Amino acid sequence: MQLTMLGVGSSAGTPVVGCHCTTCLSDNPRNKRLRCSAAITTDNGAVILIDTGPDLRTQALRASLNCVDAVLYTHTHADHLHGIDDLRAFCQIQKKQIPLYGKSDAMQHIQSKFGYAIREPGEFWDLPVLSLNPIKGPFEVLGVKVTPIPVRHGYSDILGYRIGNMAYLTDVSDIPKASLDLLDGLEVLMLDCLRHQPHYTHINVEQSIAYASLIKARNTYFIHMTHDLEYEKLSEELPKNMHVSYDGLKLNF
């Protein structure tokens, strides 16, 4: 399977509107970060999205993404959800309903905020045609086993996901011991890394490195970064087998 990082930025993206810091003014394309999202292409060519942030249309055009077969939601904050309406383009192309997966409270939130999109296929495809699928444990989608990884995000309980030897953990402030046990033997770990300073809803660089050292994936890639983190500078600071992710990164696993 292949993972494509559609975006590795935090909720504000990089550059940040109105900011003139070194990272925001950088010419390095790896400092240009859309909101955090990923696409997984399975062995049979199906595409599973992780989250639908507000940059989804731009990300899909940039990545030449022409189909979406399912979406996994980590949580429902705006920077991970509010591109959901752009799924209608894929419904129109494919002429099929797209299933959404996530915690029951996430599915309830989507129903309450975007209820117009939760519908069965009909004669017209002018709206998204989506279905809600609450999950409680490991499940299968498109022939692929998906293991939810419960994590803390400040005061919220949200999900990361493990698929095969890859795990995707965004918006993390704490990883419980039971969840760490689900992360053994990873080839690839995508891990939250907000900034250098501490934050109450995200791990910072020091904590991300500590978790990566504990999990011991063959390679860890840091995601969901603010403009406080400049690509080249952070790359020089990281231990072996830890990397700064960037928009458009593709990894096989």
C-alpha positions as protocol buffer text, in pm:
chain_id: "A"
residue {
  index: 1
  type: MET
  ca { x: 0 y: 0 z: 0 }
}
residue {
  index: 2
  type: GLN
  ca { x: 103 y: 361 z: -41 }
}
residue {
  index: 3
  type: LEU
  ca { x: 50 y: 660 z: 189 }
}
residue {
  index: 4
  type: THR
  ca { x: 38 y: 1011 z: 42 }
}
residue {
  index: 5
  type: MET
  ca { x: 48 y: 1305 z: 282 }
}
residue {
  index: 6
  type: LEU
  ca { x: -202 y: 1552 z: 139 }
}
residue {
  index: 7
  type: GLY
  ca { x: -111 y: 1803 z: 409 }
}
residue {
  index: 8
  type: VAL
  ca { x: 111 y: 1815 z: 717 }
}
residue {
  index: 9
  type: GLY
  ca { x: 13 y: 2154 z: 859 }
}
residue {
  index: 10
  type: SER
  ca { x: -168 y: 2249 z: 1176 }
}
residue {
  index: 11
  type: SER
  ca { x: -507 y: 2422 z: 1190 }
}
residue {
  index: 12
  type: ALA
  ca { x: -372 y: 2753 z: 1051 }
}
residue {
  index: 13
  type: GLY
  ca { x: -162 y: 2597 z: 774 }
}
residue {
  index: 14
  type: THR
  ca { x: 174 y: 2740 z: 668 }
}
residue {
  index: 15
  type: PRO
  ca { x: 222 y: 3015 z: 568 }
}
residue {
  index: 16
  type: VAL
  ca { x: -9 y: 3163 z: 829 }
}
residue {
  index: 17
  type: VAL
  ca { x: -228 y: 3449 z: 713 }
}
residue {
  index: 18
  type: GLY
  ca { x: -59 y: 3781 z: 794 }
}
residue {
  index: 19
  type: CYS
  ca { x: 262 y: 3625 z: 928 }
}
residue {
  index: 20
  type: HIS
  ca { x: 608 y: 3733 z: 814 }
}
residue {
  index: 21
  type: CYS
  ca { x: 824 y: 3483 z: 1003 }
}
residue {
  index: 22
  type: THR
  ca { x: 1113 y: 3299 z: 839 }
}
residue {
  index: 23
  type: THR
  ca { x: 911 y: 2981 z: 780 }
}
residue {
  index: 24
  type: CYS
  ca { x: 610 y: 3162 z: 634 }
}
residue {
  index: 25
  type: LEU
  ca { x: 834 y: 3362 z: 397 }
}
residue {
  index: 26
  type: SER
  ca { x: 1047 y: 3060 z: 302 }
}
residue {
  index: 27
  type: ASP
  ca { x: 1089 y: 2963 z: -65 }
}
residue {
  index: 28
  type: ASN
  ca { x: 1132 y: 2598 z: 34 }
}
residue {
  index: 29
  type: PRO
  ca { x: 820 y: 2413 z: -89 }
}
residue {
  index: 30
  type: ARG
  ca { x: 851 y: 2179 z: 211 }
}
residue {
  index: 31
  type: ASN
  ca { x: 757 y: 2473 z: 432 }
}
residue {
  index: 32
  type: LYS
  ca { x: 424 y: 2513 z: 248 }
}
residue {
  index: 33
  type: ARG
  ca { x: 179 y: 2308 z: 452 }
}
residue {
  index: 34
  type: LEU
  ca { x: -192 y: 2255 z: 394 }
}
residue {
  index: 35
  type: ARG
  ca { x: -408 y: 2123 z: 677 }
}
residue {
  index: 36
  type: CYS
  ca { x: -331 y: 1770 z: 791 }
}
residue {
  index: 37
  type: SER
  ca { x: -477 y: 1483 z: 587 }
}
residue {
  index: 38
  type: ALA
  ca { x: -361 y: 1167 z: 412 }
}
residue {
  index: 39
  type: ALA
  ca { x: -465 y: 928 z: 136 }
}
residue {
  index: 40
  type: ILE
  ca { x: -393 y: 555 z: 140 }
}
residue {
  index: 41
  type: THR
  ca { x: -394 y: 364 z: -186 }
}
residue {
  index: 42
  type: THR
  ca { x: -454 y: -5 z: -125 }
}
residue {
  index: 43
  type: ASP
  ca { x: -309 y: -295 z: -321 }
}
residue {
  index: 44
  type: ASN
  ca { x: -631 y: -319 z: -522 }
}
residue {
  index: 45
  type: GLY
  ca { x: -625 y: 51 z: -614 }
}
residue {
  index: 46
  type: ALA
  ca { x: -890 y: 173 z: -369 }
}
residue {
  index: 47
  type: VAL
  ca { x: -833 y: 505 z: -191 }
}
residue {
  index: 48
  type: ILE
  ca { x: -897 y: 559 z: 180 }
}
residue {
  index: 49
  type: LEU
  ca { x: -878 y: 916 z: 310 }
}
residue {
  index: 50
  type: ILE
  ca { x: -785 y: 1004 z: 666 }
}
residue {
  index: 51
  type: ASP
  ca { x: -987 y: 1318 z: 748 }
}
residue {
  index: 52
  type: THR
  ca { x: -1135 y: 1579 z: 514 }
}
residue {
  index: 53
  type: GLY
  ca { x: -982 y: 1913 z: 606 }
}
residue {
  index: 54
  type: PRO
  ca { x: -1081 y: 2248 z: 452 }
}
residue {
  index: 55
  type: ASP
  ca { x: -803 y: 2218 z: 191 }
}
residue {
  index: 56
  type: LEU
  ca { x: -937 y: 1893 z: 44 }
}
residue {
  index: 57
  type: ARG
  ca { x: -1024 y: 2034 z: -300 }
}
residue {
  index: 58
  type: THR
  ca { x: -677 y: 2188 z: -341 }
}
residue {
  index: 59
  type: GLN
  ca { x: -511 y: 1872 z: -210 }
}
residue {
  index: 60
  type: ALA
  ca { x: -707 y: 1648 z: -446 }
}
residue {
  index: 61
  type: LEU
  ca { x: -619 y: 1862 z: -749 }
}
residue {
  index: 62
  type: ARG
  ca { x: -253 y: 1877 z: -650 }
}
residue {
  index: 63
  type: ALA
  ca { x: -231 y: 1501 z: -592 }
}
residue {
  index: 64
  type: SER
  ca { x: -438 y: 1410 z: -901 }
}
residue {
  index: 65
  type: LEU
  ca { x: -678 y: 1232 z: -667 }
}
residue {
  index: 66
  type: ASN
  ca { x: -967 y: 1108 z: -881 }
}
residue {
  index: 67
  type: CYS
  ca { x: -1144 y: 870 z: -646 }
}
residue {
  index: 68
  type: VAL
  ca { x: -1219 y: 825 z: -278 }
}
residue {
  index: 69
  type: ASP
  ca { x: -1366 y: 495 z: -161 }
}
residue {
  index: 70
  type: ALA
  ca { x: -1385 y: 553 z: 216 }
}
residue {
  index: 71
  type: VAL
  ca { x: -1293 y: 808 z: 483 }
}
residue {
  index: 72
  type: LEU
  ca { x: -1153 y: 747 z: 832 }
}
residue {
  index: 73
  type: TYR
  ca { x: -1209 y: 1032 z: 1077 }
}
residue {
  index: 74
  type: THR
  ca { x: -972 y: 1093 z: 1365 }
}
residue {
  index: 75
  type: HIS
  ca { x: -1201 y: 1360 z: 1517 }
}
residue {
  index: 76
  type: THR
  ca { x: -1429 y: 1643 z: 1410 }
}
residue {
  index: 77
  type: HIS
  ca { x: -1235 y: 1964 z: 1466 }
}
residue {
  index: 78
  type: ALA
  ca { x: -1275 y: 2201 z: 1172 }
}
residue {
  index: 79
  type: ASP
  ca { x: -926 y: 2146 z: 1030 }
}
residue {
  index: 80
  type: HIS
  ca { x: -999 y: 1773 z: 1001 }
}
residue {
  index: 81
  type: LEU
  ca { x: -1363 y: 1777 z: 892 }
}
residue {
  index: 82
  type: HIS
  ca { x: -1479 y: 2090 z: 713 }
}
residue {
  index: 83
  type: GLY
  ca { x: -1381 y: 1982 z: 363 }
}
residue {
  index: 84
  type: ILE
  ca { x: -1646 y: 1709 z: 377 }
}
residue {
  index: 85
  type: ASP
  ca { x: -1862 y: 1878 z: 111 }
}
residue {
  index: 86
  type: ASP
  ca { x: -1582 y: 1830 z: -143 }
}
residue {
  index: 87
  type: LEU
  ca { x: -1649 y: 1456 z: -128 }
}
residue {
  index: 88
  type: ARG
  ca { x: -1944 y: 1524 z: -360 }
}
residue {
  index: 89
  type: ALA
  ca { x: -1702 y: 1551 z: -654 }
}
residue {
  index: 90
  type: PHE
  ca { x: -1594 y: 1192 z: -594 }
}
residue {
  index: 91
  type: CYS
  ca { x: -1954 y: 1076 z: -550 }
}
residue {
  index: 92
  type: GLN
  ca { x: -2035 y: 1237 z: -887 }
}
residue {
  index: 93
  type: ILE
  ca { x: -1738 y: 1073 z: -1059 }
}
residue {
  index: 94
  type: GLN
  ca { x: -1791 y: 729 z: -907 }
}
residue {
  index: 95
  type: LYS
  ca { x: -2173 y: 733 z: -886 }
}
residue {
  index: 96
  type: LYS
  ca { x: -2159 y: 563 z: -548 }
}
residue {
  index: 97
  type: GLN
  ca { x: -2200 y: 634 z: -180 }
}
residue {
  index: 98
  type: ILE
  ca { x: -1883 y: 691 z: 23 }
}
residue {
  index: 99
  type: PRO
  ca { x: -1873 y: 531 z: 371 }
}
residue {
  index: 100
  type: LEU
  ca { x: -1739 y: 732 z: 665 }
}
residue {
  index: 101
  type: TYR
  ca { x: -1585 y: 564 z: 970 }
}
residue {
  index: 102
  type: GLY
  ca { x: -1508 y: 700 z: 1316 }
}
residue {
  index: 103
  type: LYS
  ca { x: -1613 y: 710 z: 1680 }
}
residue {
  index: 104
  type: SER
  ca { x: -1987 y: 719 z: 1743 }
}
residue {
  index: 105
  type: ASP
  ca { x: -1969 y: 1076 z: 1876 }
}
residue {
  index: 106
  type: ALA
  ca { x: -1785 y: 1183 z: 1561 }
}
residue {
  index: 107
  type: MET
  ca { x: -2054 y: 1024 z: 1344 }
}
residue {
  index: 108
  type: GLN
  ca { x: -2324 y: 1197 z: 1549 }
}
residue {
  index: 109
  type: HIS
  ca { x: -2147 y: 1531 z: 1506 }
}
residue {
  index: 110
  type: ILE
  ca { x: -2128 y: 1484 z: 1128 }
}
residue {
  index: 111
  type: GLN
  ca { x: -2498 y: 1396 z: 1120 }
}
residue {
  index: 112
  type: SER
  ca { x: -2587 y: 1711 z: 1314 }
}
residue {
  index: 113
  type: LYS
  ca { x: -2364 y: 1950 z: 1116 }
}
residue {
  index: 114
  type: PHE
  ca { x: -2369 y: 1796 z: 769 }
}
residue {
  index: 115
  type: GLY
  ca { x: -2691 y: 1595 z: 773 }
}
residue {
  index: 116
  type: TYR
  ca { x: -2773 y: 1694 z: 413 }
}
residue {
  index: 117
  type: ALA
  ca { x: -2480 y: 1479 z: 297 }
}
residue {
  index: 118
  type: ILE
  ca { x: -2590 y: 1162 z: 480 }
}
residue {
  index: 119
  type: ARG
  ca { x: -2819 y: 1011 z: 222 }
}
residue {
  index: 120
  type: GLU
  ca { x: -2880 y: 717 z: -5 }
}
residue {
  index: 121
  type: PRO
  ca { x: -2793 y: 728 z: -377 }
}
residue {
  index: 122
  type: GLY
  ca { x: -3068 y: 866 z: -598 }
}
residue {
  index: 123
  type: GLU
  ca { x: -3123 y: 1011 z: -943 }
}
residue {
  index: 124
  type: PHE
  ca { x: -2910 y: 1319 z: -885 }
}
residue {
  index: 125
  type: TRP
  ca { x: -2553 y: 1360 z: -758 }
}
residue {
  index: 126
  type: ASP
  ca { x: -2552 y: 1733 z: -681 }
}
residue {
  index: 127
  type: LEU
  ca { x: -2485 y: 1668 z: -311 }
}
residue {
  index: 128
  type: PRO
  ca { x: -2244 y: 1438 z: -128 }
}
residue {
  index: 129
  type: VAL
  ca { x: -2383 y: 1087 z: -82 }
}
residue {
  index: 130
  type: LEU
  ca { x: -2229 y: 955 z: 239 }
}
residue {
  index: 131
  type: SER
  ca { x: -2301 y: 688 z: 502 }
}
residue {
  index: 132
  type: LEU
  ca { x: -2211 y: 684 z: 870 }
}
residue {
  index: 133
  type: ASN
  ca { x: -2036 y: 382 z: 1021 }
}
residue {
  index: 134
  type: PRO
  ca { x: -1955 y: 408 z: 1396 }
}
residue {
  index: 135
  type: ILE
  ca { x: -1664 y: 190 z: 1504 }
}
residue {
  index: 136
  type: LYS
  ca { x: -1570 y: 38 z: 1839 }
}
residue {
  index: 137
  type: GLY
  ca { x: -1273 y: -181 z: 1754 }
}
residue {
  index: 138
  type: PRO
  ca { x: -1079 y: -323 z: 1460 }
}
residue {
  index: 139
  type: PHE
  ca { x: -1279 y: -340 z: 1139 }
}
residue {
  index: 140
  type: GLU
  ca { x: -1233 y: -408 z: 768 }
}
residue {
  index: 141
  type: VAL
  ca { x: -1283 y: -161 z: 486 }
}
residue {
  index: 142
  type: LEU
  ca { x: -1224 y: -242 z: 119 }
}
residue {
  index: 143
  type: GLY
  ca { x: -1052 y: -565 z: 219 }
}
residue {
  index: 144
  type: VAL
  ca { x: -809 y: -383 z: 449 }
}
residue {
  index: 145
  type: LYS
  ca { x: -794 y: -436 z: 826 }
}
residue {
  index: 146
  type: VAL
  ca { x: -800 y: -109 z: 1020 }
}
residue {
  index: 147
  type: THR
  ca { x: -715 y: -91 z: 1390 }
}
residue {
  index: 148
  type: PRO
  ca { x: -831 y: 223 z: 1575 }
}
residue {
  index: 149
  type: ILE
  ca { x: -571 y: 362 z: 1816 }
}
residue {
  index: 150
  type: PRO
  ca { x: -734 y: 559 z: 2102 }
}
residue {
  index: 151
  type: VAL
  ca { x: -535 y: 870 z: 2199 }
}
residue {
  index: 152
  type: ARG
  ca { x: -592 y: 1182 z: 2405 }
}
residue {
  index: 153
  type: HIS
  ca { x: -624 y: 1524 z: 2241 }
}
residue {
  index: 154
  type: GLY
  ca { x: -637 y: 1765 z: 2531 }
}
residue {
  index: 155
  type: TYR
  ca { x: -970 y: 1696 z: 2700 }
}
residue {
  index: 156
  type: SER
  ca { x: -1096 y: 1480 z: 2413 }
}
residue {
  index: 157
  type: ASP
  ca { x: -1066 y: 1112 z: 2333 }
}
residue {
  index: 158
  type: ILE
  ca { x: -997 y: 1071 z: 1961 }
}
residue {
  index: 159
  type: LEU
  ca { x: -856 y: 806 z: 1728 }
}
residue {
  index: 160
  type: GLY
  ca { x: -543 y: 733 z: 1536 }
}
residue {
  index: 161
  type: TYR
  ca { x: -534 y: 438 z: 1296 }
}
residue {
  index: 162
  type: ARG
  ca { x: -307 y: 145 z: 1221 }
}
residue {
  index: 163
  type: ILE
  ca { x: -320 y: -14 z: 877 }
}
residue {
  index: 164
  type: GLY
  ca { x: -72 y: -293 z: 823 }
}
residue {
  index: 165
  type: ASN
  ca { x: 270 y: -173 z: 937 }
}
residue {
  index: 166
  type: MET
  ca { x: 176 y: 197 z: 924 }
}
residue {
  index: 167
  type: ALA
  ca { x: 16 y: 404 z: 1201 }
}
residue {
  index: 168
  type: TYR
  ca { x: -121 y: 757 z: 1175 }
}
residue {
  index: 169
  type: LEU
  ca { x: -146 y: 959 z: 1498 }
}
residue {
  index: 170
  type: THR
  ca { x: -240 y: 1324 z: 1466 }
}
residue {
  index: 171
  type: ASP
  ca { x: -352 y: 1572 z: 1734 }
}
residue {
  index: 172
  type: VAL
  ca { x: -201 y: 1376 z: 2020 }
}
residue {
  index: 173
  type: SER
  ca { x: -143 y: 1501 z: 2375 }
}
residue {
  index: 174
  type: ASP
  ca { x: -104 y: 1155 z: 2532 }
}
residue {
  index: 175
  type: ILE
  ca { x: -89 y: 795 z: 2411 }
}
residue {
  index: 176
  type: PRO
  ca { x: -225 y: 549 z: 2671 }
}
residue {
  index: 177
  type: LYS
  ca { x: -28 y: 234 z: 2749 }
}
residue {
  index: 178
  type: ALA
  ca { x: -295 y: 11 z: 2593 }
}
residue {
  index: 179
  type: SER
  ca { x: -261 y: 206 z: 2268 }
}
residue {
  index: 180
  type: LEU
  ca { x: 118 y: 188 z: 2274 }
}
residue {
  index: 181
  type: ASP
  ca { x: 80 y: -190 z: 2284 }
}
residue {
  index: 182
  type: LEU
  ca { x: -104 y: -169 z: 1949 }
}
residue {
  index: 183
  type: LEU
  ca { x: 192 y: 5 z: 1784 }
}
residue {
  index: 184
  type: ASP
  ca { x: 450 y: -272 z: 1802 }
}
residue {
  index: 185
  type: GLY
  ca { x: 646 y: -362 z: 1490 }
}
residue {
  index: 186
  type: LEU
  ca { x: 569 y: -56 z: 1277 }
}
residue {
  index: 187
  type: GLU
  ca { x: 755 y: 21 z: 957 }
}
residue {
  index: 188
  type: VAL
  ca { x: 610 y: 373 z: 936 }
}
residue {
  index: 189
  type: LEU
  ca { x: 475 y: 600 z: 1210 }
}
residue {
  index: 190
  type: MET
  ca { x: 313 y: 935 z: 1125 }
}
residue {
  index: 191
  type: LEU
  ca { x: 316 y: 1133 z: 1451 }
}
residue {
  index: 192
  type: ASP
  ca { x: 188 y: 1470 z: 1571 }
}
residue {
  index: 193
  type: CYS
  ca { x: 461 y: 1729 z: 1635 }
}
residue {
  index: 194
  type: LEU
  ca { x: 308 y: 2073 z: 1682 }
}
residue {
  index: 195
  type: ARG
  ca { x: 595 y: 2305 z: 1780 }
}
residue {
  index: 196
  type: HIS
  ca { x: 886 y: 2343 z: 2024 }
}
residue {
  index: 197
  type: GLN
  ca { x: 685 y: 2503 z: 2306 }
}
residue {
  index: 198
  type: PRO
  ca { x: 454 y: 2286 z: 2517 }
}
residue {
  index: 199
  type: HIS
  ca { x: 84 y: 2283 z: 2428 }
}
residue {
  index: 200
  type: TYR
  ca { x: -207 y: 2138 z: 2624 }
}
residue {
  index: 201
  type: THR
  ca { x: -367 y: 1954 z: 2330 }
}
residue {
  index: 202
  type: HIS
  ca { x: -62 y: 1846 z: 2129 }
}
residue {
  index: 203
  type: ILE
  ca { x: 279 y: 1693 z: 2193 }
}
residue {
  index: 204
  type: ASN
  ca { x: 574 y: 1916 z: 2110 }
}
residue {
  index: 205
  type: VAL
  ca { x: 905 y: 1829 z: 1943 }
}
residue {
  index: 206
  type: GLU
  ca { x: 1065 y: 1696 z: 2263 }
}
residue {
  index: 207
  type: GLN
  ca { x: 762 y: 1479 z: 2343 }
}
residue {
  index: 208
  type: SER
  ca { x: 727 y: 1359 z: 1984 }
}
residue {
  index: 209
  type: ILE
  ca { x: 1088 y: 1243 z: 1982 }
}
residue {
  index: 210
  type: ALA
  ca { x: 1033 y: 1067 z: 2317 }
}
residue {
  index: 211
  type: TYR
  ca { x: 723 y: 885 z: 2189 }
}
residue {
  index: 212
  type: ALA
  ca { x: 897 y: 792 z: 1863 }
}
residue {
  index: 213
  type: SER
  ca { x: 1190 y: 650 z: 2062 }
}
residue {
  index: 214
  type: LEU
  ca { x: 946 y: 450 z: 2275 }
}
residue {
  index: 215
  type: ILE
  ca { x: 742 y: 313 z: 1984 }
}
residue {
  index: 216
  type: LYS
  ca { x: 1052 y: 226 z: 1781 }
}
residue {
  index: 217
  type: ALA
  ca { x: 903 y: 231 z: 1432 }
}
residue {
  index: 218
  type: ARG
  ca { x: 1158 y: 175 z: 1157 }
}
residue {
  index: 219
  type: ASN
  ca { x: 1090 y: 532 z: 1043 }
}
residue {
  index: 220
  type: THR
  ca { x: 887 y: 809 z: 1208 }
}
residue {
  index: 221
  type: TYR
  ca { x: 759 y: 1113 z: 1020 }
}
residue {
  index: 222
  type: PHE
  ca { x: 637 y: 1418 z: 1208 }
}
residue {
  index: 223
  type: ILE
  ca { x: 309 y: 1582 z: 1098 }
}
residue {
  index: 224
  type: HIS
  ca { x: 60 y: 1852 z: 1203 }
}
residue {
  index: 225
  type: MET
  ca { x: 332 y: 2116 z: 1237 }
}
residue {
  index: 226
  type: THR
  ca { x: 295 y: 2490 z: 1291 }
}
residue {
  index: 227
  type: HIS
  ca { x: 504 y: 2759 z: 1127 }
}
residue {
  index: 228
  type: ASP
  ca { x: 729 y: 2753 z: 1435 }
}
residue {
  index: 229
  type: LEU
  ca { x: 897 y: 2449 z: 1278 }
}
residue {
  index: 230
  type: GLU
  ca { x: 1115 y: 2516 z: 974 }
}
residue {
  index: 231
  type: TYR
  ca { x: 1180 y: 2210 z: 758 }
}
residue {
  index: 232
  type: GLU
  ca { x: 1560 y: 2222 z: 722 }
}
residue {
  index: 233
  type: LYS
  ca { x: 1629 y: 2337 z: 1076 }
}
residue {
  index: 234
  type: LEU
  ca { x: 1409 y: 2072 z: 1236 }
}
residue {
  index: 235
  type: SER
  ca { x: 1550 y: 1801 z: 1008 }
}
residue {
  index: 236
  type: GLU
  ca { x: 1897 y: 1875 z: 1143 }
}
residue {
  index: 237
  type: GLU
  ca { x: 1776 y: 1839 z: 1503 }
}
residue {
  index: 238
  type: LEU
  ca { x: 1613 y: 1497 z: 1474 }
}
residue {
  index: 239
  type: PRO
  ca { x: 1765 y: 1161 z: 1568 }
}
residue {
  index: 240
  type: LYS
  ca { x: 1828 y: 892 z: 1309 }
}
residue {
  index: 241
  type: ASN
  ca { x: 1513 y: 738 z: 1158 }
}
residue {
  index: 242
  type: MET
  ca { x: 1301 y: 1042 z: 1249 }
}
residue {
  index: 243
  type: HIS
  ca { x: 1199 y: 1278 z: 969 }
}
residue {
  index: 244
  type: VAL
  ca { x: 1007 y: 1596 z: 899 }
}
residue {
  index: 245
  type: SER
  ca { x: 710 y: 1514 z: 678 }
}
residue {
  index: 246
  type: TYR
  ca { x: 596 y: 1743 z: 397 }
}
residue {
  index: 247
  type: ASP
  ca { x: 298 y: 1788 z: 167 }
}
residue {
  index: 248
  type: GLY
  ca { x: 311 y: 1533 z: -114 }
}
residue {
  index: 249
  type: LEU
  ca { x: 534 y: 1284 z: 67 }
}
residue {
  index: 250
  type: LYS
  ca { x: 468 y: 928 z: -57 }
}
residue {
  index: 251
  type: LEU
  ca { x: 562 y: 621 z: 146 }
}
residue {
  index: 252
  type: ASN
  ca { x: 515 y: 251 z: 68 }
}
residue {
  index: 253
  type: PHE
  ca { x: 436 y: 19 z: 357 }
}
